[in-house]
Every structure is written in C-alpha cells, then in structure tokens.
Amino acid sequence: MLIERGAMKVGFATLETMAGGPPGADITYLLPEAESAVSFAIPLNKDLIRPFLAKELPNGRADHEQDNIETNIKAWRLAKVVRDYLREKGYKAEAVVPNNKYREDVPGWQASLPPELSLRYLAARSGVASFGWNGSVGIKGFGTPIIVGGVVTDAKLEPTDPLPPEESFCNKCKLCTKVCGYGMFSDEEETSVTLGGYTFSYAKRINKLRCVLVCGGINGLHNSGQWSTWSPGRYDNPEDDYEVNRLITLGMTAQPKRPLIKDHSKGYNPASYGDQGKIQLTCGNCNLICWGDPAETAKNYKILKNSGCIIQKEDGEIVVLPPDKAKQEFEKMPAKHKRLYYKDYKKKIRKKEKTTPGVMP
C-alpha cells in the first residue's frame, strides 16, 4: 500500500528489535500498548536540490522549500493512512509526526531536541535506510534526500533486518560535515546506538543548538566566510556552549523583524507551518548533499561552496554576491538594518560579567 503511494522502501520493527536504545527508540511512548512499528521512506525531488544549493534566483529556495514541506506532509498523511487501516482491522495505532515534534517531558528538551520516536532509528533498524557519517539516513543509489515516516501499533508484525554493510550508501567521504555552516558534526569522533543487538555508529554531534542557529535561519554565513546558506544572518559563530545559548536568544529577537526572503516571481513564500508562517527553509544541507554516488555528492559540494553569500536589502529583496563583495555590501548597510543580521553578543556578555563579578550572566 505504501509503495503504491510513493514510498521507496518499507520495513518493520518490534519491541524486541528496538530494545536497548535511548528514549527516542521507545515505540511505546506514543502508544503504551505498541508491539510493532512501520517505517517507510519518501524521496525529495532531486531536480530542485541543486538550484537550492546554488542559490539560484528567483526560485531556487522557494521551489525546494515547497517540495520539502509537501514531502513531509505526504509522509504524515501516509502514516495516517496506515494508522487508519490498522484501526479498521481492530488494532490500536498512532502516526508519528515526521518533523519538529519533540518530547517536552524531557528536562532541557529545547537543547537536546529529543523526538517522540526517532524515525532515523526506526528506519535503520528495520532496513529501510542506513546511517551516513553525519547521522542522516539514506538509501544506496539515492543517498540522504529522503523523508522518513512511521506508525506504531499493537499489531504484532514480522520484523525486517537492518541493511548489511555492503548495502550502505556511505563511503565516509565526510563532505556532509563540511556543508554545515557551524560545524555541528565531528570529523573524527563517533557516537553509537544499540538497538535489538545491532550497533549503529555515526558522527558525534558537537552541539545541537548549532543546528538551531543555522538551520533555524538565525545565522547563515559559513565559518570560512566563503559561502552562506539562504539565511542573511552574519553572526560570529562562538565555540563556547554558553555563548551559543546567548546568541540564540539574541538572534531570535532580531529574526522576527527581518523581512521574509523574497522570491520575485512568487512574492513572499513562507512555509505553511510555524510561527505565523514565518519559518523558511534556509539550510538542510546535511540532508541534501549526499546522493549516494561519490561523484554526484562531490558535485553538490562544489555547487554549494561556490554559491556565494546572501545579502538582504531593507525591502526584503535578496541578492547573491561573491564573499568579498557581500562583506562590503553588508558593511555599507544602515546600522539599524545591519542589527537585524549581526550584533556583538560578546559585548553583552562582557557587560553583564563586569556588573556582576563572579556570577554567570
């Protein structure tokens, strides 16, 4: 049923095959009576990814954004189709929201972002996909531009096995770590998770809030200064975790005041969900870069690296400029407008420390 509706692969997991993992592997969180889970993957449209990476105007961002959102919605709708089918058969079932839904009962969840159920864990353990170096899951011959969905149920389904190593799409080229503007993924250190006797390894995440800063659109300029995401933010990227927290707070006060990124032929094209429609997709590079073929992945990296930097004018229009020219144009902006994209967060910290010695601000 799922394959006929556009899923690339489908697999099944059980309480036993997901056992031993962290809270994100608990299929009973959404349904206490759960015995099994269904996993499936849906592809993103690759034809729209390279224009997004290249920052092609006018529609390079908006077209991929629309496809990405629609694919997430499709995953949610298909999960509900399976849920309803199982309920009609007399079983209990719950669909898993494919993105932006976290376990708010976990202390400090805003920083750790624990999912209600990790669809990556579910996909890897059920053989729908395998882990790449940065922790994204992908499919051999296609790579990581996929959206995974899931359903939990009290039906006792027959589990499917994880993919064998020879079916992995990842050759550990680690280009996926280089496309994160803030370097959230370690180049060398690994983390691992064991699910039902199988151990899966991938890159250690240095600080998930780095992703909040970049993928959330607060900042966009790569640490090298040579390219940016679709976000016009130009903050310095701190290494200290405390300063990261401060920068997020500072950036969020400026970001809602920024004019939405404008695509000239379509007008303002915000996402169809989020804070009054103001959320826009400006990154996601780690999910998009790997196409399961080293040559194609290298080409994607080259496109992104040479894509230039975003500058946003006061009326919301965006321009893409070479890095040196972008820096010059940014410096020419009126101070009031510039503050929407850059503030000296360190200055605020130093001032607080000076007034309250020995106390963390």
N, C-alpha and C positions, 0 to 999 in steps of 0.2 A: 504493500500500500504506500509506504513512504518512498520507495524507489520510483514508483509510477508518478509521484507528485514532485519529483525533482531531487530527492536525496541521492548523494553519491554512494554512500555506504551506510549500513545499519548493523548494529551489534547489540548484545545483551549482557548485562551484569547482574549479579545477585548479592545478597548479604555476605555470602562467603567470599566471593571474588573481590569485593570492595573492602573486606575486613582488614584491620591493622593500620589503616590510613589516618590522616588528620581529620578534624571535624568536617572539612569540606568533602570528605569521601562518604559521609554518613547519609545513606539513602533514606533513612527513617526520619530525618529532620522535617521534611515536608509531609511525610505520611508515616506515622508511627508503625503502622501495620505493613509497611513495604517489605516485600521479599525480593523484588527484582527491579531493574531499570532498563529502559530502552535508550539507546544512543544513536544519533544519526548526524550526518554532515551535509551541508548545502554549500555549493561553490559561490564565491563572489565573481562578478563579471571582470575577467582579466583585461578586456578591451578598455575598461575605464580606469584601470590602475596606473598604467604608465602616464597618461595625461595628468593624473593626480600627483604622481611622484615628480613629474617635470614642472609642475605648477603652470600648466598651460592655461592661458586666459582666452575666453572669458569663463569657460565652464569646467575646467579641469577638476576643481574641487566639488562643485555642486553635483555633477553627474555621478561621481563616485559616492558622494555622501548619500544621494538618493538611493543608489543601488545597495549600499551598505545597510542603511536603515530598513529598506524594503526586504533585504535578505534576513535581517534579524527578526523582522515582523513575520516573515514567512516561516522561520524556524519556530517561533512562538505559536503561530496558527497550526502548523503541522503537529506540534506537540499536543495541542488541544484536540486535534482530530483523533490522535491515538488515544488520548485520555478519554474522550467521549466514546470511542469504540470499545475500550475496555470496560467502561462503566455500563454500556449497553449489554455487555456479556456478563454483568453481575459482579465485576471486580471493582475494588477501590483504585483510584488512580489520580495523580496530580501532575500537571505540566510544570516544567522548570522554566522560569524566565531566563532567556538566553544571555542577558547582559544587564549591568547596572542594578543588580538586586543583591543585597548583602545581608549577612546575619548581624542584625543590630543588637542582638543579645550578647555578643562577644565584647568584653571590655576593650576599648581602644579600637573598635572596628573601623573607625574613619581612617586610621592609618594602615591597618593590615588588610582591609577590604576583603574579609572572608566571604566567599559565595555561599548561598544557601545549599547548593550542591555544585561541586566543581565539575563542569561539563568536560573539562580537559581530562581530569582523572577518569571520568566515565568513558570517554572516547578511547583513551589509551588502554584501559583495562579490558574493554570489550572488543578491541581490534578494529575499531572504526578509523582510528588515526594513530600516529606515534608522535613522541615528543621530538622537537627540534632543540638545538642548543639553547635558545633563549626561553624555552618553556612553552612556546606556541606549539600546537599540534597540527600536523599536516599529513598529506597522503602522497605516497610515492607517485611520481609522474605529474603531480599537480602542485604540491607544496602547501603552504600555510594559508593562502587566501580562502579560508573556509569559515563558515559559522556553524557551530555545533549546537544541537538541541537535545533535549532529554525529557523522559517521563518516568515517574516512579509508580509502582503498582504492587498490590498484594498478590497478583498473579505470579505463579511460580514458573518462570521462563527458563529455558535452557541457555546457560551462559556461552558466550563465544570467547575464544582465546585472544590474547594480545598478539600483535603482529610480530613475527620473528625479526631478528636484526637485519636480515637481508632484504626485508620489505620496508626498511626505514627510508625516508626521503632525505634525511640529513647527513651531509658529509663533513660536518663540523668546520665549514669554512669560516664561520663566526661573523659573516658580514651582517647578520641580524643584530649584533651588538653595536655595530658602527653606525646604524641608522637611527639610534635613539639619541636625540639631541642632548640629553643629560646623562647618558651612560648609566642606565639603571641596571644593566646586566653585567656580571663579571665576565672577563675574558678567560679566566682560568679556574676560579672556584666553582665547584658543583654543589648542588643540593639534591637530595633524593627522597623519594616517597615509595613505600612498600604497600602494595595492595594485593591481598589474597595470595601472598607468596611471591609475587613478581615485584622487582625493584626497578623503578624508573628514575633516571638522572637527567638533570639539565642545569643550566647556569644559575648560580646564586643571584638573587635579586638584592641589590645593594640597599635600596630604599624605595618602597612602592610609591611614596609620595613624590618621588621624582617623576613618575608617570603622571600623577595628578597635575603637576606643574606643566608638563609638556603636552601630553595627550589631552589634558583638560583645557589647553589653549592659553594658559596664563603666560607661558613663555614659548618662544619658537626658535630662537637662534641657537644653532648647534654650538657646542663648546669650542669648536675650531673657529667659529665666526665666518665660515666659508659658505654656509647654506642654512636655510631655515625650513621649518615646517610651513604650513599655511597660516600659522599664527604670527601676528606682527609684534608680539611681545619680545623685548630685548633685555631682560634682566640678566645680571651676572648669575651664574649657577654656583651656589655655595656647596662646599663639601661637608660642612658640619650639619648633622641632622637637626639640631635645634634651629639653625638658621634657615633650613629648608621649611620648617613649620612656620617661621616668621614670614618668609617670602610668600608662602601660600596665602596667608592672611592678608598680606599687603597687596598681592596680586588680585585677589578676589574683590577687593574694594575698588580697584580700577577697572577690572574687566567688564563688569556690567555696564559701565559708562561708555565703553568703546562702541562705535558704530559697527553694526554687523558687517561681516565681509560681504562685499557686493559683487555679484556676477552680472555684468551689464545686460546680457540678453534675457536674463530671468529675474532681474531685480533681486531683492533680498531673499535669500533661500535658506532660512533656518531649518534646523532639524525639526521633526514633527513631534518631538517629546522634550521633556526637560523644563527648565525654568522659563516659563512663558515663551517657549520656542526659541530661546537664545543660545542653546547649545549648538555648536557647529563642529563638524569633524575637521580637525586641522592636522592630525597625525595618523597614528595607527601603522606607522612604517614597519614595525617589527612583525606585524601580521601580514603585511603586503609584500615584503621584499623577496621572500623565498618562493620560487616557482617549481621547486623540485628538480631543477636542472641547473648545474653549476654555471653554465654559460648564460642562461637567461637571468639567473639571480645576479650574476656579476653585471649584466647589462642594466638591470634595475638599479643597482647600487650606483653605477656610473651616472645614470639619468638623474638620480636624486642628488648626488654630490655636485653635479654641475647645474642644478636647477635654479641657483640664485637665492636671493633673500627677499622676503616680503616687507613692504612698507605700506602703511595705510594712511591715506590722506584724511583730512578733517571731515569730508563729506561721506566717508566710508569706502571710497574707491581704493582698490589695492593696485599696486604696481610691483612688478618683479624686476629686481636690479642685480647686477653683479655685486659681490660683497663690499668692495671698497666704495662703490657708488652709493649703495644702500646706506652705508655708515655715514657718508657725507650728507645725504638727504635727511637722515634722521637727526643729525646734529643741527640742521637748518630749521627744524620744526619749532613752532612757538612752544615755550616752556610748558604752558598749560596743556597742550595736546600731547607733548612728549611724556608728561607724567602719567598718561594712560597706559604707557608701554614700558616705562622704566622709572624706578625710584631707587634711591640708595637705602636699601633695607639695613645695611651695616651701620649707617649713621644713626638710625632709630635705635638700634641695639646699643650702640656705644653711649648714646644719650641716657638711656634707661640705666645702664650699668653705672654711669657716673653719678646719678642721683640716688641710687640705692646700692651702695657698695656691699659686696659680699652676697647679694641676693640675685638669683636668676630672674631676669625680666620676663 
